[in-house]
Amino acid sequence: MERHALRAAVGARRRRKRVARGHGGRGHKTAGRGTKGQKSRSGGGVPAWFEGGQTPFVRRLPHRRGFSNARFRVVYDPVNVSDLQRTFAAGDTVTAADMVARGLARSTQVKVLGDGELTHQLTVQAPKFSQAARAKIEAAGGSVREG
């Protein structure tokens, strides 16, 4: 089909209603706008966000209060000790890249958390560890390297 051959479906486009063109036509005088008031005038009406004189929502919100470090903050993907137990074999050296490759995290910014149990020895290298995770890994005979 060519672009010049495209047409709207029958009945999809409707001619605009011409109103207020004298007493002979439909919709003369007030032309369906009712009588008087702001919405009956030409150019009249209220913006979509107008709340009838009540303090608008935008003005009720606090303006730039507090501090946001959003631009520089580092968001860590949580990986639990139970995930390491299930995914890696005894004696493995586990890095953040390995966790991403196995689908435990989305980025290499990983924090290992202490939920679950670890029964076999692992050497884990990650940017961050919780105290509980560090204790469980070392109790199982493994070692922890940050960085």
Secondary structure by P-SEA (a helix, b strand, c coil): ccccccccccccccccccccccccccccccccccccccccccccccccccccccccccccccccccccccccbbbbbbbcaaaaaacccccccccaaaaaaaccccccbbbbbcccccccccccccccccaaaaaaaaaacbbbbcc
